[in-house]
Amino acid sequence: MTTESVKNRKPARNGNFLKELLSGSMISEKIILKNLGYILLLTLLAAIYIGNRFHAERITREITRLEREVKDLKAESLSTSADLMFISRQSEVYRLVKEKGLDLEELKTPPFRLLVDKK
């Protein structure tokens, strides 16, 4: 053999491949240790993705709760406004005054303005 053919030849494994594969040293040393940085980066990105998803779901639940609350408050406001409109009608005010026994009377003449000359 020449020196070039010895250099180009791959070393004989003699069963080392199968032994390393079965013992797990091939996976731990050759694959995991060489790519440890990438594995840690992927783990970090996965944790950030999971955390972001939980955060988005919590915000969605909060938005839904607030929308429901706004809807309920709008309905309550509309109901209160209708009650106020009903109570402030002249006939209803007259009825309530008589019911409470207050000494108030309804005006029979329209109100008028007093004019005073300033000299």
NORLIN-V85842 format. One record per pair of residues at least 4 apart in sequence whose ideal C-beta (glycine too) atoms are under 7 Angstrom apart, sorted by the first residue. I is the first residue (numbers start at 1). J is the second residue. If there is no record, write none. Layout:
[[I:J] [I:J]]
This chain:
[[1:5] [1:6] [3:7] [4:8] [5:9] [13:17] [15:19] [16:20] [17:21] [18:22] [19:23] [20:25] [20:26] [21:26] [24:28] [25:29] [26:30] [27:31] [27:32] [28:32] [28:33] [29:33] [30:34] [31:35] [32:36] [32:39] [35:39] [36:40] [37:41] [38:42] [39:43] [40:44] [41:45] [42:46] [43:47] [44:48] [45:49] [46:50] [47:51] [48:52] [49:53] [50:54] [51:55] [52:56] [53:57] [54:58] [55:59] [56:60] [57:61] [58:62] [59:63] [60:64] [61:65] [62:66] [63:67] [64:68] [65:69] [66:70] [67:71] [68:72] [69:73] [70:74] [71:75] [72:76] [73:77] [74:78] [75:79] [76:80] [77:81] [78:82] [79:83] [80:84] [81:85] [82:86] [83:87] [84:88] [86:92] [87:92] [88:93] [89:93] [90:94] [91:95] [92:96] [93:97] [94:98] [94:106] [95:99] [96:100] [97:102] [97:104] [107:111]]
